[in-house]
Amino acid sequence: MASQSSVVNFALTILGESNRIVTIDDDTKPAREAKALWDIARDAAQAAHNWNFAMARVQLNALTDVPPFGYGYKYAIPNTALRLVQIGDIWPGVDLTDYRGSNTSEFTLEEGCILTDMGAPLNLRYIKRVEDVGKFDALFNMTLSCKLAELLAEPLTQSSTKRNDARIQFERSLSDAIRANAIQLPPQKLADDEWLMCRL
């Protein structure tokens, strides 16, 4: 099982750094820089993909302070949520559009809350911040090391070339994880779109 120090040490290997850390609390420049960037890199890498280990679901109760106009219900987004995956029956993309063509005016996000006309309880699936390294999977550890290497490149090497190389490795690692994740998951049913319906 990988540890925090092994994830950091692999990031240092990507950058061609010969120094290694024993723990992230070491009094060395690589350890200090990695500690300063760890939470940012971890959250960014987790938010970048629907990792199975970070997927969570909850039924939200409506808040008592309803929106003054536009929507009938207001729900607090969990403070551990890094990215929303499913709101009711809607699967929002990065730009909050539903890839199935559903009407995403059914909700909006404001001040850490979901405003919608969907009644309580509201089903929500989201990527949850996972801090326990022991729960990370192998492909995530690789992806996190690449993201750390990208962020550490400037303070440790002052090399934009190494930073760009690490960014490319991050994108490749993420692509590998997406393919592996697709193999593990059952087929996902998509809503009928207009093209299919017009053929019936």
C-alpha positions in Angstrom: 0.0 0.0 0.0 1.3 3.4 -0.9 2.0 6.1 1.7 2.1 9.9 1.6 5.9 9.8 1.4 6.0 7.3 -1.4 3.6 9.5 -3.5 5.8 12.5 -2.8 9.0 10.5 -3.6 7.6 9.4 -6.9 6.8 13.0 -7.8 10.4 13.9 -7.0 11.5 11.0 -9.3 9.4 12.4 -12.1 11.3 15.7 -11.7 14.7 14.0 -11.6 15.3 14.9 -8.0 17.8 12.7 -6.2 16.7 13.8 -2.7 14.0 11.7 -1.0 11.8 12.3 2.0 11.2 10.0 5.0 8.0 11.9 6.0 6.3 15.0 4.7 7.3 16.7 8.0 11.1 16.4 7.2 13.0 19.6 7.6 14.1 19.6 3.9 13.1 21.8 1.0 11.3 19.0 -0.9 9.3 18.0 2.2 8.4 21.6 3.0 7.3 22.4 -0.5 5.3 19.1 -0.8 3.6 19.7 2.5 2.6 23.2 1.4 1.1 21.8 -1.9 -0.3 18.4 -0.7 -3.9 19.4 0.0 -4.2 21.5 -3.2 -2.7 18.7 -5.4 -4.8 16.0 -3.7 -8.1 17.9 -4.1 -7.3 18.8 -7.7 -6.5 15.2 -8.6 -9.6 13.9 -6.9 -11.9 16.4 -8.6 -10.4 15.6 -12.0 -12.1 12.2 -12.3 -15.0 10.1 -10.9 -12.8 8.0 -8.7 -14.7 5.0 -7.3 -13.0 5.4 -3.9 -14.1 9.1 -3.7 -17.7 8.7 -4.9 -20.3 9.4 -2.3 -24.1 9.7 -2.2 -26.5 11.4 0.1 -30.1 12.5 0.4 -30.2 16.2 1.2 -33.0 17.8 3.3 -34.2 21.2 2.1 -33.0 24.3 4.0 -35.6 26.4 5.7 -34.5 29.6 4.1 -36.0 29.1 0.6 -34.7 31.2 -2.3 -36.6 34.6 -2.6 -37.4 33.9 -6.3 -36.7 31.5 -9.1 -36.6 28.2 -7.3 -38.7 26.6 -4.5 -36.0 24.7 -2.6 -32.5 25.3 -1.3 -30.0 22.5 -0.4 -26.6 22.9 1.3 -23.8 21.1 -0.7 -21.7 18.9 1.7 -18.5 20.7 2.7 -16.5 17.6 1.7 -17.8 17.8 -1.9 -15.1 18.5 -4.5 -17.4 18.1 -7.5 -21.0 17.3 -8.1 -21.7 14.2 -10.2 -25.5 13.8 -10.1 -28.3 16.1 -8.9 -31.6 14.2 -8.8 -31.7 12.7 -12.3 -29.4 15.3 -13.8 -25.7 14.5 -14.6 -24.1 18.0 -14.8 -20.8 18.4 -16.8 -18.1 20.8 -15.9 -20.1 23.7 -17.4 -23.3 22.5 -15.5 -24.9 21.3 -18.8 -26.4 17.8 -18.8 -24.7 15.6 -21.4 -28.0 13.8 -21.9 -29.7 17.0 -23.0 -31.9 17.4 -19.8 -33.0 20.9 -18.9 -30.3 22.2 -16.5 -32.4 25.3 -15.7 -33.9 22.8 -13.2 -31.1 23.9 -10.8 -28.3 26.4 -10.2 -25.4 26.6 -7.7 -25.1 29.6 -5.5 -23.1 30.3 -2.3 -22.4 26.6 -1.6 -26.0 25.6 -2.2 -28.2 24.0 -4.9 -31.3 26.0 -5.8 -33.9 23.9 -7.5 -37.6 23.0 -7.8 -36.8 19.4 -7.0 -38.4 18.4 -3.7 -36.8 16.9 -0.7 -35.1 14.7 -0.1 -32.7 15.5 -3.0 -30.6 12.7 -4.2 -27.0 13.8 -4.7 -23.8 12.0 -5.9 -20.5 13.7 -5.6 -16.8 13.4 -5.4 -15.9 13.5 -1.7 -12.6 14.8 -0.4 -10.7 11.7 0.9 -7.7 12.5 3.1 -6.7 8.9 4.1 -3.9 7.8 1.7 -4.7 4.2 2.6 -8.1 4.5 0.7 -6.5 5.8 -2.5 -6.3 3.4 -5.4 -3.1 2.7 -7.4 -4.0 4.8 -10.5 -4.9 7.7 -8.3 -1.6 7.6 -6.5 0.1 7.8 -9.9 -2.1 10.7 -11.0 -1.5 12.5 -7.7 2.3 12.1 -8.0 2.2 13.6 -11.5 0.0 16.6 -10.2 2.5 17.1 -7.3 5.4 17.0 -9.7 3.8 19.6 -11.9 3.2 21.9 -8.9 6.7 21.2 -7.4 8.6 21.8 -10.6 8.9 25.5 -10.3 10.0 25.8 -6.6 12.3 22.8 -6.8 13.8 23.0 -10.3 12.9 26.4 -11.8 12.3 24.5 -15.0 9.3 25.2 -17.2 10.2 22.2 -19.3 10.0 19.8 -16.3 6.7 21.4 -15.3 5.3 20.9 -18.8 6.6 17.3 -18.9 4.9 16.6 -15.5 1.6 18.1 -16.8 1.7 15.8 -19.8 2.3 12.8 -17.5 -0.6 13.9 -15.3 -2.9 14.0 -18.4 -1.7 10.6 -19.5 -2.1 9.1 -16.0 -5.7 10.6 -15.8 -6.5 9.1 -19.2 -5.3 5.7 -18.1 -7.4 5.9 -14.9 -10.5 6.9 -16.9 -10.1 3.8 -19.2 -9.6 1.5 -16.2 -12.6 2.9 -14.4 -14.8 2.4 -17.5 -13.8 -1.3 -17.6 -14.8 -1.7 -13.9 -18.2 0.0 -14.1 -21.4 -1.6 -15.6 -22.9 0.0 -18.7 -24.6 3.3 -17.9 -28.1 3.9 -19.3 -28.5 7.2 -21.0 -31.7 9.1 -21.5 -33.3 8.9 -25.0 -32.2 11.9 -27.0 -34.1 13.7 -29.8 -32.1 11.9 -32.6 -33.2 8.5 -31.2 -36.8 9.6 -30.6 -37.3 10.9 -34.1 -36.5 7.5 -35.5 -39.3 5.8 -33.6 
